[in-house]
Amino acid sequence: MDLEAQDEFRTGEPDPPVRREKPDLYIPDITASATDVVSGITSGPPAELTPKFQPGCTYRFKSELEIQFQFPLRGTRKAKIEHQSRFDAGPRADGKRGIQLNGRTERLKVEMKAPGQSVFYDSLDAGDRQTPLGLHLNQSLNQWVDLKLNNENRIVSEEVRGRQATASPLEGFPQLGTSDLSQTVTVVLQGMPDKLVRPGQAWSVQGVKRLTEAGEIMLNIKCLYRGEVAHDHNRYLQIDLSGQASGDVGLPNQGSENGKAVLMAVHVPSLSGRVLYDPLERMVRLSEQTISMTVEIPGGPGAAPLIVPVQQKSKIQLLHVIPTP
């Protein structure tokens, strides 16, 4: 990849807001770590596990995603993405019951590795911001999102503000943007019970998770409340997760075939994870995911499909909650 320097920002007034009413709602992307594992069901009183954003508070989250592809002929490809976001919570501007969140990306780090090749990007590095990859990813730093939540903590509208995305030097390369902000909020809010639960109680979450504009996967997750655990010298409430997923997802950097997007089949035979709920902040402190999947990529005319094993780990961590400056 040619990393020659290019201008970092484009001048001009911000584009008008882009409004998307009632966006697709995802089920939680939460699933497990080997640390702080509870042996058996712990005892304890019933607990409320409902996350709530508090008006007048600022929440900072750090998201991490690691993916490893094992191609039969081209070897191993790895990618790591770190995303730090900020959300200011307040009452809804329209006067309705619920919460309004103003969210923006504060930092973005991307690392990609392939045999004999590696690419890095850190939004805090001025040199990285002027590479083709930087010019492509910088656009997410120039936008923010206003999310309206109803009284049941569901996202009912999403309004994107700032500069609209312009032509990229890396057309077809995945873009990280405001959808990742709304996904963070969705992960920490959805799938949690709306009533008191006792250690040992379980519930199920089913739904659709959109992975690209051209595909989605069906998820079926079982949640099991374990009770109180210790983590980083604090006491939290742990929920274990397990499940399966499958679906069809559009291939990146591909056009269409007979007017239809080229899809690859995704099979997730097992999914595991955990959520740590902070009862003091009334918010998810940590959600983790580890999944093993196979991706079936269509072959050429008359050719067999390519089966690619994929390992994925993801984590969303609440860094802190402070009064909004």
C-alpha positions as protocol buffer text, in pm:
chain_id: "A"
residue {
  index: 1
  type: MET
  ca { x: 0 y: 0 z: 0 }
}
residue {
  index: 2
  type: ASP
  ca { x: 136 y: 343 z: -98 }
}
residue {
  index: 3
  type: LEU
  ca { x: 148 y: 559 z: 212 }
}
residue {
  index: 4
  type: GLU
  ca { x: 237 y: 890 z: 48 }
}
residue {
  index: 5
  type: ALA
  ca { x: 128 y: 1198 z: 241 }
}
residue {
  index: 6
  type: GLN
  ca { x: -194 y: 1371 z: 144 }
}
residue {
  index: 7
  type: ASP
  ca { x: -392 y: 1667 z: 282 }
}
residue {
  index: 8
  type: GLU
  ca { x: -562 y: 1572 z: 605 }
}
residue {
  index: 9
  type: PHE
  ca { x: -877 y: 1780 z: 614 }
}
residue {
  index: 10
  type: ARG
  ca { x: -1106 y: 1943 z: 364 }
}
residue {
  index: 11
  type: THR
  ca { x: -1244 y: 2290 z: 422 }
}
residue {
  index: 12
  type: GLY
  ca { x: -1606 y: 2394 z: 409 }
}
residue {
  index: 13
  type: GLU
  ca { x: -1910 y: 2426 z: 631 }
}
residue {
  index: 14
  type: PRO
  ca { x: -2052 y: 2116 z: 798 }
}
residue {
  index: 15
  type: ASP
  ca { x: -2310 y: 1931 z: 591 }
}
residue {
  index: 16
  type: PRO
  ca { x: -2671 y: 1936 z: 712 }
}
residue {
  index: 17
  type: PRO
  ca { x: -2773 y: 1664 z: 955 }
}
residue {
  index: 18
  type: VAL
  ca { x: -2870 y: 1325 z: 817 }
}
residue {
  index: 19
  type: ARG
  ca { x: -3169 y: 1180 z: 1003 }
}
residue {
  index: 20
  type: ARG
  ca { x: -3247 y: 811 z: 1021 }
}
residue {
  index: 21
  type: GLU
  ca { x: -3564 y: 736 z: 1216 }
}
residue {
  index: 22
  type: LYS
  ca { x: -3597 y: 403 z: 1394 }
}
residue {
  index: 23
  type: PRO
  ca { x: -3264 y: 249 z: 1286 }
}
residue {
  index: 24
  type: ASP
  ca { x: -3204 y: -125 z: 1287 }
}
residue {
  index: 25
  type: LEU
  ca { x: -3162 y: -241 z: 1646 }
}
residue {
  index: 26
  type: TYR
  ca { x: -2899 y: -502 z: 1715 }
}
residue {
  index: 27
  type: ILE
  ca { x: -2889 y: -758 z: 1992 }
}
residue {
  index: 28
  type: PRO
  ca { x: -2585 y: -750 z: 2220 }
}
residue {
  index: 29
  type: ASP
  ca { x: -2243 y: -837 z: 2085 }
}
residue {
  index: 30
  type: ILE
  ca { x: -2143 y: -974 z: 2422 }
}
residue {
  index: 31
  type: THR
  ca { x: -1978 y: -1304 z: 2479 }
}
residue {
  index: 32
  type: ALA
  ca { x: -1621 y: -1477 z: 2738 }
}
residue {
  index: 33
  type: SER
  ca { x: -1294 y: -1444 z: 2907 }
}
residue {
  index: 34
  type: ALA
  ca { x: -1091 y: -1691 z: 3110 }
}
residue {
  index: 35
  type: THR
  ca { x: -1029 y: -1435 z: 3384 }
}
residue {
  index: 36
  type: ASP
  ca { x: -1256 y: -1391 z: 3688 }
}
residue {
  index: 37
  type: VAL
  ca { x: -1448 y: -1705 z: 3596 }
}
residue {
  index: 38
  type: VAL
  ca { x: -1699 y: -1814 z: 3859 }
}
residue {
  index: 39
  type: SER
  ca { x: -1702 y: -2183 z: 3956 }
}
residue {
  index: 40
  type: GLY
  ca { x: -2066 y: -2286 z: 3972 }
}
residue {
  index: 41
  type: ILE
  ca { x: -2362 y: -2068 z: 4053 }
}
residue {
  index: 42
  type: THR
  ca { x: -2298 y: -1815 z: 4329 }
}
residue {
  index: 43
  type: SER
  ca { x: -2558 y: -1730 z: 4588 }
}
residue {
  index: 44
  type: GLY
  ca { x: -2706 y: -1394 z: 4660 }
}
residue {
  index: 45
  type: PRO
  ca { x: -3022 y: -1184 z: 4665 }
}
residue {
  index: 46
  type: PRO
  ca { x: -3216 y: -1092 z: 4350 }
}
residue {
  index: 47
  type: ALA
  ca { x: -3060 y: -801 z: 4162 }
}
residue {
  index: 48
  type: GLU
  ca { x: -3159 y: -539 z: 3908 }
}
residue {
  index: 49
  type: LEU
  ca { x: -2940 y: -559 z: 3597 }
}
residue {
  index: 50
  type: THR
  ca { x: -3093 y: -281 z: 3387 }
}
residue {
  index: 51
  type: PRO
  ca { x: -2833 y: -31 z: 3251 }
}
residue {
  index: 52
  type: LYS
  ca { x: -2938 y: 334 z: 3252 }
}
residue {
  index: 53
  type: PHE
  ca { x: -2766 y: 645 z: 3115 }
}
residue {
  index: 54
  type: GLN
  ca { x: -2801 y: 924 z: 3373 }
}
residue {
  index: 55
  type: PRO
  ca { x: -2873 y: 1281 z: 3253 }
}
residue {
  index: 56
  type: GLY
  ca { x: -2586 y: 1521 z: 3320 }
}
residue {
  index: 57
  type: CYS
  ca { x: -2321 y: 1249 z: 3300 }
}
residue {
  index: 58
  type: THR
  ca { x: -2049 y: 1177 z: 3043 }
}
residue {
  index: 59
  type: TYR
  ca { x: -1962 y: 814 z: 2967 }
}
residue {
  index: 60
  type: ARG
  ca { x: -1642 y: 702 z: 2801 }
}
residue {
  index: 61
  type: PHE
  ca { x: -1611 y: 355 z: 2648 }
}
residue {
  index: 62
  type: LYS
  ca { x: -1323 y: 169 z: 2489 }
}
residue {
  index: 63
  type: SER
  ca { x: -1402 y: -96 z: 2228 }
}
residue {
  index: 64
  type: GLU
  ca { x: -1150 y: -353 z: 2107 }
}
residue {
  index: 65
  type: LEU
  ca { x: -1192 y: -598 z: 1821 }
}
residue {
  index: 66
  type: GLU
  ca { x: -941 y: -862 z: 1711 }
}
residue {
  index: 67
  type: ILE
  ca { x: -1001 y: -1079 z: 1403 }
}
residue {
  index: 68
  type: GLN
  ca { x: -784 y: -1352 z: 1255 }
}
residue {
  index: 69
  type: PHE
  ca { x: -851 y: -1511 z: 914 }
}
residue {
  index: 70
  type: GLN
  ca { x: -677 y: -1834 z: 816 }
}
residue {
  index: 71
  type: PHE
  ca { x: -672 y: -1853 z: 435 }
}
residue {
  index: 72
  type: PRO
  ca { x: -566 y: -2191 z: 289 }
}
residue {
  index: 73
  type: LEU
  ca { x: -320 y: -2046 z: 37 }
}
residue {
  index: 74
  type: ARG
  ca { x: -252 y: -1688 z: 148 }
}
residue {
  index: 75
  type: GLY
  ca { x: -182 y: -1760 z: 515 }
}
residue {
  index: 76
  type: THR
  ca { x: -302 y: -1573 z: 822 }
}
residue {
  index: 77
  type: ARG
  ca { x: -448 y: -1223 z: 812 }
}
residue {
  index: 78
  type: LYS
  ca { x: -496 y: -1029 z: 1137 }
}
residue {
  index: 79
  type: ALA
  ca { x: -673 y: -705 z: 1222 }
}
residue {
  index: 80
  type: LYS
  ca { x: -706 y: -516 z: 1549 }
}
residue {
  index: 81
  type: ILE
  ca { x: -929 y: -213 z: 1599 }
}
residue {
  index: 82
  type: GLU
  ca { x: -948 y: 7 z: 1910 }
}
residue {
  index: 83
  type: HIS
  ca { x: -1219 y: 269 z: 1935 }
}
residue {
  index: 84
  type: GLN
  ca { x: -1266 y: 517 z: 2220 }
}
residue {
  index: 85
  type: SER
  ca { x: -1597 y: 699 z: 2233 }
}
residue {
  index: 86
  type: ARG
  ca { x: -1766 y: 964 z: 2447 }
}
residue {
  index: 87
  type: PHE
  ca { x: -2138 y: 1001 z: 2518 }
}
residue {
  index: 88
  type: ASP
  ca { x: -2296 y: 1302 z: 2690 }
}
residue {
  index: 89
  type: ALA
  ca { x: -2637 y: 1214 z: 2837 }
}
residue {
  index: 90
  type: GLY
  ca { x: -2919 y: 1460 z: 2887 }
}
residue {
  index: 91
  type: PRO
  ca { x: -3297 y: 1494 z: 2868 }
}
residue {
  index: 92
  type: ARG
  ca { x: -3453 y: 1468 z: 2524 }
}
residue {
  index: 93
  type: ALA
  ca { x: -3471 y: 1800 z: 2342 }
}
residue {
  index: 94
  type: ASP
  ca { x: -3823 y: 1723 z: 2219 }
}
residue {
  index: 95
  type: GLY
  ca { x: -3952 y: 1707 z: 2577 }
}
residue {
  index: 96
  type: LYS
  ca { x: -4052 y: 1341 z: 2558 }
}
residue {
  index: 97
  type: ARG
  ca { x: -3961 y: 1089 z: 2825 }
}
residue {
  index: 98
  type: GLY
  ca { x: -3626 y: 922 z: 2777 }
}
residue {
  index: 99
  type: ILE
  ca { x: -3264 y: 1016 z: 2724 }
}
residue {
  index: 100
  type: GLN
  ca { x: -3070 y: 1190 z: 2448 }
}
residue {
  index: 101
  type: LEU
  ca { x: -2706 y: 1093 z: 2388 }
}
residue {
  index: 102
  type: ASN
  ca { x: -2451 y: 1296 z: 2197 }
}
residue {
  index: 103
  type: GLY
  ca { x: -2177 y: 1055 z: 2090 }
}
residue {
  index: 104
  type: ARG
  ca { x: -1847 y: 1104 z: 1913 }
}
residue {
  index: 105
  type: THR
  ca { x: -1526 y: 914 z: 1843 }
}
residue {
  index: 106
  type: GLU
  ca { x: -1231 y: 1043 z: 2047 }
}
residue {
  index: 107
  type: ARG
  ca { x: -963 y: 802 z: 1929 }
}
residue {
  index: 108
  type: LEU
  ca { x: -927 y: 529 z: 1667 }
}
residue {
  index: 109
  type: LYS
  ca { x: -643 y: 279 z: 1625 }
}
residue {
  index: 110
  type: VAL
  ca { x: -619 y: 19 z: 1348 }
}
residue {
  index: 111
  type: GLU
  ca { x: -355 y: -247 z: 1293 }
}
residue {
  index: 112
  type: MET
  ca { x: -360 y: -495 z: 1003 }
}
residue {
  index: 113
  type: LYS
  ca { x: -106 y: -769 z: 941 }
}
residue {
  index: 114
  type: ALA
  ca { x: -51 y: -1012 z: 655 }
}
residue {
  index: 115
  type: PRO
  ca { x: 254 y: -1217 z: 550 }
}
residue {
  index: 116
  type: GLY
  ca { x: 523 y: -962 z: 467 }
}
residue {
  index: 117
  type: GLN
  ca { x: 289 y: -667 z: 512 }
}
residue {
  index: 118
  type: SER
  ca { x: 158 y: -451 z: 796 }
}
residue {
  index: 119
  type: VAL
  ca { x: -40 y: -127 z: 821 }
}
residue {
  index: 120
  type: PHE
  ca { x: -94 y: 92 z: 1128 }
}
residue {
  index: 121
  type: TYR
  ca { x: -315 y: 393 z: 1201 }
}
residue {
  index: 122
  type: ASP
  ca { x: -352 y: 602 z: 1515 }
}
residue {
  index: 123
  type: SER
  ca { x: -581 y: 904 z: 1498 }
}
residue {
  index: 124
  type: LEU
  ca { x: -359 y: 1088 z: 1750 }
}
residue {
  index: 125
  type: ASP
  ca { x: -57 y: 1058 z: 1518 }
}
residue {
  index: 126
  type: ALA
  ca { x: -39 y: 1348 z: 1270 }
}
residue {
  index: 127
  type: GLY
  ca { x: 163 y: 1142 z: 1023 }
}
residue {
  index: 128
  type: ASP
  ca { x: -82 y: 852 z: 1027 }
}
residue {
  index: 129
  type: ARG
  ca { x: -372 y: 1090 z: 958 }
}
residue {
  index: 130
  type: GLN
  ca { x: -219 y: 1190 z: 624 }
}
residue {
  index: 131
  type: THR
  ca { x: -176 y: 841 z: 476 }
}
residue {
  index: 132
  type: PRO
  ca { x: -442 y: 698 z: 240 }
}
residue {
  index: 133
  type: LEU
  ca { x: -569 y: 480 z: 525 }
}
residue {
  index: 134
  type: GLY
  ca { x: -573 y: 784 z: 753 }
}
residue {
  index: 135
  type: LEU
  ca { x: -766 y: 994 z: 501 }
}
residue {
  index: 136
  type: HIS
  ca { x: -1019 y: 715 z: 477 }
}
residue {
  index: 137
  type: LEU
  ca { x: -1065 y: 671 z: 853 }
}
residue {
  index: 138
  type: ASN
  ca { x: -1039 y: 1040 z: 950 }
}
residue {
  index: 139
  type: GLN
  ca { x: -1393 y: 1097 z: 827 }
}
residue {
  index: 140
  type: SER
  ca { x: -1537 y: 925 z: 1133 }
}
residue {
  index: 141
  type: LEU
  ca { x: -1361 y: 1185 z: 1353 }
}
residue {
  index: 142
  type: ASN
  ca { x: -1548 y: 1469 z: 1180 }
}
residue {
  index: 143
  type: GLN
  ca { x: -1893 y: 1333 z: 1261 }
}
residue {
  index: 144
  type: TRP
  ca { x: -2101 y: 1279 z: 1571 }
}
residue {
  index: 145
  type: VAL
  ca { x: -2441 y: 1127 z: 1640 }
}
residue {
  index: 146
  type: ASP
  ca { x: -2745 y: 1228 z: 1843 }
}
residue {
  index: 147
  type: LEU
  ca { x: -2934 y: 924 z: 1972 }
}
residue {
  index: 148
  type: LYS
  ca { x: -3281 y: 945 z: 2123 }
}
residue {
  index: 149
  type: LEU
  ca { x: -3378 y: 670 z: 2367 }
}
residue {
  index: 150
  type: ASN
  ca { x: -3732 y: 608 z: 2484 }
}
residue {
  index: 151
  type: ASN
  ca { x: -3835 y: 538 z: 2841 }
}
residue {
  index: 152
  type: GLU
  ca { x: -3751 y: 169 z: 2788 }
}
residue {
  index: 153
  type: ASN
  ca { x: -3390 y: 248 z: 2688 }
}
residue {
  index: 154
  type: ARG
  ca { x: -3448 y: 165 z: 2321 }
}
residue {
  index: 155
  type: ILE
  ca { x: -3295 y: 374 z: 2043 }
}
residue {
  index: 156
  type: VAL
  ca { x: -3587 y: 532 z: 1855 }
}
residue {
  index: 157
  type: SER
  ca { x: -3400 y: 779 z: 1633 }
}
residue {
  index: 158
  type: GLU
  ca { x: -3048 y: 854 z: 1518 }
}
residue {
  index: 159
  type: GLU
  ca { x: -2928 y: 1185 z: 1374 }
}
residue {
  index: 160
  type: VAL
  ca { x: -2581 y: 1209 z: 1219 }
}
residue {
  index: 161
  type: ARG
  ca { x: -2414 y: 1550 z: 1225 }
}
residue {
  index: 162
  type: GLY
  ca { x: -2087 y: 1697 z: 1101 }
}
residue {
  index: 163
  type: ARG
  ca { x: -1922 y: 1657 z: 763 }
}
residue {
  index: 164
  type: GLN
  ca { x: -2066 y: 1396 z: 534 }
}
residue {
  index: 165
  type: ALA
  ca { x: -1824 y: 1132 z: 410 }
}
residue {
  index: 166
  type: THR
  ca { x: -1653 y: 1231 z: 86 }
}
residue {
  index: 167
  type: ALA
  ca { x: -1473 y: 1030 z: -180 }
}
residue {
  index: 168
  type: SER
  ca { x: -1214 y: 804 z: -20 }
}
residue {
  index: 169
  type: PRO
  ca { x: -870 y: 704 z: -156 }
}
residue {
  index: 170
  type: LEU
  ca { x: -960 y: 349 z: -44 }
}
residue {
  index: 171
  type: GLU
  ca { x: -1301 y: 294 z: -200 }
}
residue {
  index: 172
  type: GLY
  ca { x: -1453 y: -35 z: -85 }
}
residue {
  index: 173
  type: PHE
  ca { x: -1244 y: -50 z: 232 }
}
residue {
  index: 174
  type: PRO
  ca { x: -1460 y: -85 z: 547 }
}
residue {
  index: 175
  type: GLN
  ca { x: -1540 y: 247 z: 712 }
}
residue {
  index: 176
  type: LEU
  ca { x: -1572 y: 304 z: 1086 }
}
residue {
  index: 177
  type: GLY
  ca { x: -1820 y: 572 z: 1170 }
}
residue {
  index: 178
  type: THR
  ca { x: -2131 y: 678 z: 1355 }
}
residue {
  index: 179
  type: SER
  ca { x: -2286 y: 331 z: 1322 }
}
residue {
  index: 180
  type: ASP
  ca { x: -2013 y: 206 z: 1558 }
}
residue {
  index: 181
  type: LEU
  ca { x: -2124 y: 465 z: 1814 }
}
residue {
  index: 182
  type: SER
  ca { x: -2486 y: 352 z: 1805 }
}
residue {
  index: 183
  type: GLN
  ca { x: -2367 y: -10 z: 1816 }
}
residue {
  index: 184
  type: THR
  ca { x: -2176 y: 61 z: 2139 }
}
residue {
  index: 185
  type: VAL
  ca { x: -2492 y: 197 z: 2301 }
}
residue {
  index: 186
  type: THR
  ca { x: -2693 y: -99 z: 2176 }
}
residue {
  index: 187
  type: VAL
  ca { x: -2443 y: -350 z: 2316 }
}
residue {
  index: 188
  type: VAL
  ca { x: -2455 y: -208 z: 2669 }
}
residue {
  index: 189
  type: LEU
  ca { x: -2834 y: -166 z: 2678 }
}
residue {
  index: 190
  type: GLN
  ca { x: -2997 y: -461 z: 2505 }
}
residue {
  index: 191
  type: GLY
  ca { x: -3045 y: -817 z: 2618 }
}
residue {
  index: 192
  type: MET
  ca { x: -3057 y: -729 z: 2988 }
}
residue {
  index: 193
  type: PRO
  ca { x: -3359 y: -837 z: 3196 }
}
residue {
  index: 194
  type: ASP
  ca { x: -3622 y: -580 z: 3288 }
}
residue {
  index: 195
  type: LYS
  ca { x: -3700 y: -739 z: 3625 }
}
residue {
  index: 196
  type: LEU
  ca { x: -3512 y: -867 z: 3929 }
}
residue {
  index: 197
  type: VAL
  ca { x: -3320 y: -1193 z: 3876 }
}
residue {
  index: 198
  type: ARG
  ca { x: -3161 y: -1438 z: 4117 }
}
residue {
  index: 199
  type: PRO
  ca { x: -2824 y: -1613 z: 4070 }
}
residue {
  index: 200
  type: GLY
  ca { x: -2884 y: -1922 z: 3857 }
}
residue {
  index: 201
  type: GLN
  ca { x: -3173 y: -1774 z: 3659 }
}
residue {
  index: 202
  type: ALA
  ca { x: -3144 y: -1777 z: 3278 }
}
residue {
  index: 203
  type: TRP
  ca { x: -3317 y: -1606 z: 2985 }
}
residue {
  index: 204
  type: SER
  ca { x: -3277 y: -1605 z: 2606 }
}
residue {
  index: 205
  type: VAL
  ca { x: -3223 y: -1329 z: 2352 }
}
residue {
  index: 206
  type: GLN
  ca { x: -3299 y: -1377 z: 1984 }
}
residue {
  index: 207
  type: GLY
  ca { x: -3256 y: -1129 z: 1705 }
}
residue {
  index: 208
  type: VAL
  ca { x: -3082 y: -1007 z: 1395 }
}
residue {
  index: 209
  type: LYS
  ca { x: -2741 y: -843 z: 1385 }
}
residue {
  index: 210
  type: ARG
  ca { x: -2657 y: -648 z: 1070 }
}
residue {
  index: 211
  type: LEU
  ca { x: -2288 y: -686 z: 980 }
}
residue {
  index: 212
  type: THR
  ca { x: -2281 y: -501 z: 648 }
}
residue {
  index: 213
  type: GLU
  ca { x: -2522 y: -308 z: 430 }
}
residue {
  index: 214
  type: ALA
  ca { x: -2575 y: -631 z: 234 }
}
residue {
  index: 215
  type: GLY
  ca { x: -2605 y: -895 z: 502 }
}
residue {
  index: 216
  type: GLU
  ca { x: -2702 y: -996 z: 852 }
}
residue {
  index: 217
  type: ILE
  ca { x: -2679 y: -1291 z: 1088 }
}
residue {
  index: 218
  type: MET
  ca { x: -2937 y: -1448 z: 1316 }
}
residue {
  index: 219
  type: LEU
  ca { x: -2834 y: -1480 z: 1680 }
}
residue {
  index: 220
  type: ASN
  ca { x: -2971 y: -1697 z: 1958 }
}
residue {
  index: 221
  type: ILE
  ca { x: -2805 y: -1627 z: 2292 }
}
residue {
  index: 222
  type: LYS
  ca { x: -2868 y: -1780 z: 2634 }
}
residue {
  index: 223
  type: CYS
  ca { x: -2793 y: -1554 z: 2932 }
}
residue {
  index: 224
  type: LEU
  ca { x: -2720 y: -1697 z: 3279 }
}
residue {
  index: 225
  type: TYR
  ca { x: -2692 y: -1473 z: 3587 }
}
residue {
  index: 226
  type: ARG
  ca { x: -2400 y: -1592 z: 3801 }
}
residue {
  index: 227
  type: GLY
  ca { x: -2412 y: -1338 z: 4081 }
}
residue {
  index: 228
  type: GLU
  ca { x: -2142 y: -1121 z: 4237 }
}
residue {
  index: 229
  type: VAL
  ca { x: -1777 y: -1149 z: 4127 }
}
residue {
  index: 230
  type: ALA
  ca { x: -1452 y: -960 z: 4190 }
}
residue {
  index: 231
  type: HIS
  ca { x: -1279 y: -786 z: 3899 }
}
residue {
  index: 232
  type: ASP
  ca { x: -1005 y: -520 z: 3916 }
}
residue {
  index: 233
  type: HIS
  ca { x: -1055 y: -492 z: 4294 }
}
residue {
  index: 234
  type: ASN
  ca { x: -1424 y: -410 z: 4253 }
}
residue {
  index: 235
  type: ARG
  ca { x: -1746 y: -607 z: 4291 }
}
residue {
  index: 236
  type: TYR
  ca { x: -1967 y: -654 z: 3987 }
}
residue {
  index: 237
  type: LEU
  ca { x: -2260 y: -873 z: 3883 }
}
residue {
  index: 238
  type: GLN
  ca { x: -2174 y: -1131 z: 3615 }
}
residue {
  index: 239
  type: ILE
  ca { x: -2387 y: -1271 z: 3334 }
}
residue {
  index: 240
  type: ASP
  ca { x: -2254 y: -1560 z: 3125 }
}
residue {
  index: 241
  type: LEU
  ca { x: -2354 y: -1596 z: 2761 }
}
residue {
  index: 242
  type: SER
  ca { x: -2358 y: -1881 z: 2512 }
}
residue {
  index: 243
  type: GLY
  ca { x: -2522 y: -1933 z: 2177 }
}
residue {
  index: 244
  type: GLN
  ca { x: -2502 y: -1975 z: 1801 }
}
residue {
  index: 245
  type: ALA
  ca { x: -2532 y: -1755 z: 1493 }
}
residue {
  index: 246
  type: SER
  ca { x: -2554 y: -1787 z: 1116 }
}
residue {
  index: 247
  type: GLY
  ca { x: -2633 y: -1574 z: 813 }
}
residue {
  index: 248
  type: ASP
  ca { x: -2516 y: -1426 z: 484 }
}
residue {
  index: 249
  type: VAL
  ca { x: -2290 y: -1121 z: 466 }
}
residue {
  index: 250
  type: GLY
  ca { x: -2183 y: -911 z: 168 }
}
residue {
  index: 251
  type: LEU
  ca { x: -1825 y: -953 z: 53 }
}
residue {
  index: 252
  type: PRO
  ca { x: -1610 y: -639 z: 97 }
}
residue {
  index: 253
  type: ASN
  ca { x: -1458 y: -483 z: -215 }
}
residue {
  index: 254
  type: GLN
  ca { x: -1705 y: -675 z: -433 }
}
residue {
  index: 255
  type: GLY
  ca { x: -1962 y: -543 z: -673 }
}
residue {
  index: 256
  type: SER
  ca { x: -2283 y: -721 z: -759 }
}
residue {
  index: 257
  type: GLU
  ca { x: -2369 y: -1033 z: -949 }
}
residue {
  index: 258
  type: ASN
  ca { x: -2679 y: -1005 z: -1168 }
}
residue {
  index: 259
  type: GLY
  ca { x: -2776 y: -697 z: -973 }
}
residue {
  index: 260
  type: LYS
  ca { x: -2740 y: -873 z: -637 }
}
residue {
  index: 261
  type: ALA
  ca { x: -2465 y: -835 z: -379 }
}
residue {
  index: 262
  type: VAL
  ca { x: -2210 y: -1117 z: -363 }
}
residue {
  index: 263
  type: LEU
  ca { x: -2268 y: -1290 z: -29 }
}
residue {
  index: 264
  type: MET
  ca { x: -2061 y: -1520 z: 187 }
}
residue {
  index: 265
  type: ALA
  ca { x: -2217 y: -1761 z: 437 }
}
residue {
  index: 266
  type: VAL
  ca { x: -2120 y: -1718 z: 803 }
}
residue {
  index: 267
  type: HIS
  ca { x: -2154 y: -2010 z: 1047 }
}
residue {
  index: 268
  type: VAL
  ca { x: -2100 y: -1963 z: 1422 }
}
residue {
  index: 269
  type: PRO
  ca { x: -2151 y: -2304 z: 1587 }
}
residue {
  index: 270
  type: SER
  ca { x: -2065 y: -2174 z: 1933 }
}
residue {
  index: 271
  type: LEU
  ca { x: -2043 y: -1834 z: 2096 }
}
residue {
  index: 272
  type: SER
  ca { x: -1951 y: -1763 z: 2456 }
}
residue {
  index: 273
  type: GLY
  ca { x: -1898 y: -1460 z: 2672 }
}
residue {
  index: 274
  type: ARG
  ca { x: -1978 y: -1258 z: 2979 }
}
residue {
  index: 275
  type: VAL
  ca { x: -2109 y: -922 z: 3094 }
}
residue {
  index: 276
  type: LEU
  ca { x: -2006 y: -743 z: 3414 }
}
residue {
  index: 277
  type: TYR
  ca { x: -2272 y: -505 z: 3542 }
}
residue {
  index: 278
  type: ASP
  ca { x: -2174 y: -220 z: 3776 }
}
residue {
  index: 279
  type: PRO
  ca { x: -2460 y: -170 z: 4026 }
}
residue {
  index: 280
  type: LEU
  ca { x: -2313 y: 160 z: 4151 }
}
residue {
  index: 281
  type: GLU
  ca { x: -2301 y: 326 z: 3809 }
}
residue {
  index: 282
  type: ARG
  ca { x: -2607 y: 127 z: 3688 }
}
residue {
  index: 283
  type: MET
  ca { x: -2417 y: 50 z: 3368 }
}
residue {
  index: 284
  type: VAL
  ca { x: -2239 y: -239 z: 3198 }
}
residue {
  index: 285
  type: ARG
  ca { x: -1875 y: -213 z: 3307 }
}
residue {
  index: 286
  type: LEU
  ca { x: -1742 y: -479 z: 3070 }
}
residue {
  index: 287
  type: SER
  ca { x: -1873 y: -702 z: 2793 }
}
residue {
  index: 288
  type: GLU
  ca { x: -1650 y: -956 z: 2623 }
}
residue {
  index: 289
  type: GLN
  ca { x: -1688 y: -1190 z: 2331 }
}
residue {
  index: 290
  type: THR
  ca { x: -1493 y: -1480 z: 2185 }
}
residue {
  index: 291
  type: ILE
  ca { x: -1627 y: -1669 z: 1885 }
}
residue {
  index: 292
  type: SER
  ca { x: -1497 y: -1920 z: 1636 }
}
residue {
  index: 293
  type: MET
  ca { x: -1667 y: -1922 z: 1299 }
}
residue {
  index: 294
  type: THR
  ca { x: -1629 y: -2041 z: 943 }
}
residue {
  index: 295
  type: VAL
  ca { x: -1686 y: -1817 z: 644 }
}
residue {
  index: 296
  type: GLU
  ca { x: -1786 y: -1977 z: 314 }
}
residue {
  index: 297
  type: ILE
  ca { x: -1674 y: -1759 z: 22 }
}
residue {
  index: 298
  type: PRO
  ca { x: -1826 y: -1842 z: -320 }
}
residue {
  index: 299
  type: GLY
  ca { x: -1578 y: -1980 z: -573 }
}
residue {
  index: 300
  type: GLY
  ca { x: -1562 y: -1893 z: -941 }
}
residue {
  index: 301
  type: PRO
  ca { x: -1779 y: -2062 z: -1206 }
}
residue {
  index: 302
  type: GLY
  ca { x: -1769 y: -2435 z: -1140 }
}
residue {
  index: 303
  type: ALA
  ca { x: -1531 y: -2394 z: -845 }
}
residue {
  index: 304
  type: ALA
  ca { x: -1593 y: -2512 z: -490 }
}
residue {
  index: 305
  type: PRO
  ca { x: -1645 y: -2245 z: -222 }
}
residue {
  index: 306
  type: LEU
  ca { x: -1349 y: -2137 z: -11 }
}
residue {
  index: 307
  type: ILE
  ca { x: -1385 y: -2225 z: 358 }
}
residue {
  index: 308
  type: VAL
  ca { x: -1204 y: -1976 z: 585 }
}
residue {
  index: 309
  type: PRO
  ca { x: -1177 y: -2029 z: 964 }
}
residue {
  index: 310
  type: VAL
  ca { x: -1212 y: -1702 z: 1157 }
}
residue {
  index: 311
  type: GLN
  ca { x: -1136 y: -1625 z: 1521 }
}
residue {
  index: 312
  type: GLN
  ca { x: -1285 y: -1310 z: 1672 }
}
residue {
  index: 313
  type: LYS
  ca { x: -1250 y: -1146 z: 2012 }
}
residue {
  index: 314
  type: SER
  ca { x: -1423 y: -825 z: 2110 }
}
residue {
  index: 315
  type: LYS
  ca { x: -1454 y: -620 z: 2426 }
}
residue {
  index: 316
  type: ILE
  ca { x: -1636 y: -305 z: 2533 }
}
residue {
  index: 317
  type: GLN
  ca { x: -1520 y: -146 z: 2858 }
}
residue {
  index: 318
  type: LEU
  ca { x: -1665 y: 148 z: 3047 }
}
residue {
  index: 319
  type: LEU
  ca { x: -1364 y: 368 z: 3132 }
}
residue {
  index: 320
  type: HIS
  ca { x: -1540 y: 618 z: 3357 }
}
residue {
  index: 321
  type: VAL
  ca { x: -1852 y: 817 z: 3433 }
}
residue {
  index: 322
  type: ILE
  ca { x: -1812 y: 1186 z: 3520 }
}
residue {
  index: 323
  type: PRO
  ca { x: -2035 y: 1494 z: 3539 }
}
residue {
  index: 324
  type: THR
  ca { x: -2061 y: 1647 z: 3192 }
}
residue {
  index: 325
  type: PRO
  ca { x: -1822 y: 1947 z: 3178 }
}
